Amino acid sequence: MANPRKISPRWEEIFAALGDGLVVLDASADLCVIGMNPAAETITGFSAESTLGRTLRDASSGRPHAMVW
């Protein structure tokens, strides 16, 4: 499972307020989800809680192209 990095409260506020969906992946070959803002949750239909630490393939629950990246 990915270990989300701590970010400053100001960046966290900006990340959450973005109107565009943003999914942040780690730099490993696994492409684990390490962050997801509320707009991305709305767009994809996936909760951040259910995707954090999971790979894109696992997070999409087998639905092809469920998350666009």
Protein Blocks (a to p, Z undefined) as FASTA:
>chain_A
ZZdddddfklmmmmmmpmbdcddddfbfnopafbdcfklmmmnopafklmgopafklmnn
opahkbcZZ
